[in-house]
């Protein structure tokens, strides 16, 4: 990020017709965006949304509230414009692209971008979730998807995911990488009972023990416990940061992919905004691990990129504030 | 509010393609809006913003960071489109109207709605801020402004204010009506020093003692300690609630006017959304007094309606979610 643009913007904001610092976090966002983009008058519109979808072998263990078939059903719902993320994408004028990186079933639809690595990961209680090659291909699928969207002109990347069972993979990842206990990293997902949650915790604890990932090697953890959509999110974040495009993270699963990216490159976190903190209790630990503060706290637990899309207007407001407000001098207002 | 529409919407939201309750506060907002508007498919666009501006005799006591002339300078800035609230109004497609209910100086501009009661309130350390007639006229100015904007077709009313010295009036009001101490109700306003804050506290404490308002008579408190813009906000809220139009409150001053409205009619609070909680410490007490939870927490301390305008996209997202999402049945998605 550009320290020069950060300093310049910090000073410039105090010349605008408002008491210094009176726009709070919005001022922090404007400053961070100047640093990220290396521009004095940054833009975040148009935004683009990537929703990576994949299935998870771990669902065999009965860890999820919904059956696996829901992943492809929701892919169809995304393509038809009926899901929550479609609604919020339309509201903010965002292009929405759904990328199949590993759904268990096939969806024949021209609007779907297929970068399928395999029909779901393997059950990581029994074996590594992915091979080395699969993990690398999934990261690359994310990188390529982000690069293509950025090439089409988006100025802000919003990331989301869909995959029945993916809070289990994310909890496993976060417990290993963020140094919290499995108990702290496990939540209710899309709505399991206390009993199933206890079972989910036990499955993850046993799986982490058996897979024994090297927590100083983030890609090893990703390969053994992750998911294709999580790996794709890691790749998309790396690609956006590389070309100075800000990224808004959604919930727990998205943030687990961001932890991997941040471990691969410590500068990545400067390019990230945490859209919100979700009801999933591990999310707070995951955000703290990266060093991010959430913009919204709405008690969401949906995924798809919804919390990130809902936070986008804050970034838009921050750049408009920077770019459109009058200065004390220009407006003839007495500064104190 | 319509209990029937509230019940119906509560059930309907669980038929949409998302786990029940997974959109958190957005679902609460959608339900509340159905109740307020008595409509199954409520709308909040287009929104309208009223910024009431007035001056305060209490500034003679040296309680503010900025000089009084800034009130009319900022009125001109609003009219020219250079203030923060102008920027956020454009972002959300809101009509913005500035109403002079008591600026100390004259602003000759056709775009300004003049409903001036007097050239500022009197110094409430020395005498009542307003006469009975002035207080009533200011409430009526707010009512008429809201009614006119609603007649032009707005579906959501966003309230803001401008007035050098008005955190002092609001702190006095809140300390009497919300039952917190003067110390709890006093903050740094637009950026005074600790020393000036101590002085501001002493002035308010002495003024409350001398004016001795009847805290069971909200209009008596308003007359003795309030401001013309605060009274206008009270009137605007009453007018909007009466015709089932939702209101988004901004910061501390706006909320002090909402306390008066809530005391006059206990049902008013069902029509209110708290856009945010500000840095001004009395704001939290004021919100709790009415029983409101803020939508955003961005560390703002600007006023003008900025925090309310920034929260508007949440209400827009909530109604779009209700009105545009597919049901499980329609999308062919398996419900658990």
Interface residues (C-beta under 8 A of the other chain):
Chain A: X16 X17 X18 X19 X20 X21 X22 X23 X24 X25 X26 X65 X66 X67 X69 X70 X73 X74 X76 X77 X80 X82 X83 X84 X86 X87 X88 X90 X91 X190 X191 X279 X295 X296 X297 X298 X299 X300 X301 X302 X306 X310 X313 X314 X316 X317 X320 X321 X324 X325 X326 X330 X331 X332 X333 X334 X336
Chain B: X16 X17 X18 X19 X20 X21 X22 X23 X24 X25 X26 X65 X66 X67 X69 X70 X73 X74 X76 X77 X80 X82 X83 X84 X86 X87 X88 X90 X91 X190 X191 X279 X295 X296 X297 X298 X299 X300 X301 X302 X306 X310 X313 X314 X316 X317 X320 X321 X324 X325 X326 X330 X331 X332 X333 X334 X336
